Amino acid sequence: MSEAAFNDDDLLEKELFGGDSDELDMDDMMGMGLDNEDVKTADPVPTTATPKVPSEELTAKNKNANAAETKAKESRLQAAAPKLDIELDDPPGELTILERVPRKRVQVAAGYSACKTYDVLPTMAFLNQYQIHAVAAVANMRWVFTGGEDGYIKKWDFNATVNGKQMLTLGQRHAHVDSVTKSGTMASYWDHNDVNESGNEFLSPVYSLDVHSEAMWLVSGMKSGNIGLWTVRHDEGRRITLLSKHKKPVSVLCISPDEFGLVSGSWDRAVLYWDLNTGKIARAFAGHISQISSIEFQPCLAEQQGETTDKRASPLLMTTSIDGQCLLWDIRAPKALPQMFLPPKKTPPWATSACWSRDGRRIYIGRRNNTIDEYEVGAGSQPTRTLKLPMNSGAVTALSMMGNNRSLVCASTDNVRMWDLEMPTDRRSSVPFQIIPGHHGGTISNIFVDESSRFMLTTSGNRGWDGSSNNVFLGYEITPI
């Protein structure tokens, strides 16, 4: 895709960080340009003398210095964050997540939550000729939806696919591992039409997708910045409305746990919460300085266990952007600054994917330098540990957590891996991950694990940014071990 591949370095830098590259210093934006002289403690030690300080007092001073440094980094990031060029609605819409009960989620399948690891085997190939930027599925995995560079939303019959209704030919199987024998069964598709200023319709690439848990409707992100709301179950493929506030492609869509709200992220650096009953913006989140790459609400244990309760969903929202920022927003506090999870020093700008742990206590962020940073919620802004992939693995482009809360699936340029988070990473005698067969080479745009953890989907595509794609869309069957 010529316009989005960004072969020109100046254009890439401008798109990622906004404005001219001379206006902001890279180290300032990433929080890595802070010299030791910039951190001043309340009681500096004179350089002319070397007093004898008790170890406890020295430790306290070091903690104060580290806290001051972290606070200075966060302040510089906040100062660099631009104001959103978004016209807000007055009166605003409803923050539905604070008012409505979340839907009842599908429980993790029996035996899948307490196991140590899984056997993940690719068995399905959904034939596709173009890059797939987005994938979504209903709660029971009856229907799967994809969208990408070709400008169509495709609906796949997952039940028919997993039951082997249509098998791959010998020539089609040749490009995959031996276990891939089933062909994806396409149920229908429709044009992903956008509308220009003249009122004429045209095909737009699909940059993001999310679907109602029972396939009542579907939302899609367009290149122009519009969000399409489509019917699925009745009068399939009819566009109900366009939500028009973003100025650039909508890269992420996330339906709220109550399914009456929608959070969108765009290349224009804006994160918006929509009230789907009225089509109005309930809140705009301003803090990122580059394109939004992922959005996810904190999991709620009551939702994970499928309990029927009047408790509201967790009001914490995690957002990441291409420059490596990760912000944690408390939706209950409209004017409070978000909590920042800063990348480690000398980490290149990159965060195309992030995910929560199943219990909602940790966040994992994939980086360009073959690493995954783990952050504990409430434990500060620095990562608690870093998972290092082999040096030749390439950038981490997609992440997803399995139902046992210890197996993390990560995709990089060379392979898809499943990391055992409870295995020590410093033990040389064992490898803390296993290779999941199926993909080799190309950029993975999505890893989707269903709510029961019985099936997994992976799609190839660069999501409109950078990287080559082999257009492979695979389905996996998961068995607990």
Phi, psi and omega in degrees: 000110195292321185287328186263350185284341174056065176285338181273123185297319181296319179295320178299314182295322180293320181292322183287317191244358174076138177068197179279149183293341182281345185287327183234138177274135184302317181296325179294318182292324182271356180075025183247002184262019184270118178277165179298329182292340182284341182262116182244124177276166181291332183226079183294149180273127180300145181279345183276348182223158178237085184290156176274109183253132177301150184300323180295318181293322179295319177298318179297320179295319178297320178296319179296320179295318178295321178295320178295321179295316179297318180295322178295320178298314180296322179295320180292324177293320178294322180293329181280342183291126181281161173281146183283136176267060183236131177276111183279156180276142179225110005284157181284169175282183182270136171281088192297329183296336180272348187244339188239155182280135179294155179291159177281120183274159176288133180286151173297134185302151181301129180089351183268344183266337184254000183283161180279323181203186184225158166258112184250113187238124177286129180232346186235140174233120178265109187292130183207141185259356185230166177297139177255117181268336187212149177217145178211157181213154176286169188297322182267008178065022177293317181234141175238139182237139177227157176206149182197216189291334185284347177085026178231146170261123185249136180249123183249138176275099186286324179299315179295324181293310184291336178273002174074035179297325181230125184259153177287146173285168181298322178292324178288326180288338186300330183277357185235172176290163189298332184286343181278105182234341186263139180260138178297135181262111180277127180273319181190175174202161176212159181293135176268078188273134171249170181235129178273183183296336179277354182090004179273143180267148179208155179288135177238139172303150179264111183265340181201156181213150163204152187226148175301145187299335179246021175061036174285324179203170184217147177241147182219146179261135185249165182293328183286344186107353176283157174240122179268136175249117190241147172279148180237304187286320181241133181053058189304136175084006177275130179279117182285314181197169172243128174266114191239099174221322182291154182258344183223176184310139180271107189271339183218138172227136181218113177287137182293158183301334178275348177067021171251356180231166181215135175247131182237147175230146189222170173291347179276008175077007182264143171240122186237140174255120183257141169267109186287344176290327184245344184076015182259156175281127176272327179198147174245135181252113182250119180185336182274153181242012175207186187298138180284133185245333178204151179217133179203133175284149177295130178297145176251130184299324179297322177291318182299325183271003177069026182282147173267112185213155178271003180293141178283161179289164177297133183273012181269132181237127179257131178228144176229161179223165187300329182288356178105355180290146170225122183241142178243116186254135170262108187294339179291339183252100188293332184245004181285147177287145180287157172283135182255135171252107187275143176289155177298162179297147180061027175266128181291153180297122180178127171195079180275348181208146175207156179209160175270156164288161184295332179270359176075016183261344183225157177233138179240132183233127178275139184243168179287331186269041173063030182231161174232122180266134178253130180237137174267128178293125181087007183248023179102179187263353180263151180294144178282331174198165180233127177268123185252122176274168176304150186299331182267012185284332182091177183295145177276119187247347181206144181220149173200146182259138177279171186291340180277356176067016176228350179253115182252123179266127181228142180244132173231184188297326185272320187206173169253131183237153172243116187264131175271107186288343180266358177272133180302133182277347182263005181273116184284340185280351182222152178260125186280010179216164175232148180279131173265118184291160176133300180262142170204111184087150181092160182270128177270122183271329184212144164237117182244120175248126184290166187296332179275350182067024179267338183223154178222145177234140174229138181234150179255133179168158182261004178059023177089003182260265184213151179121151180273161182219143175255011172062026182273133177232111187243149172244140185239145171254132188250134178234128180289147177239000000 
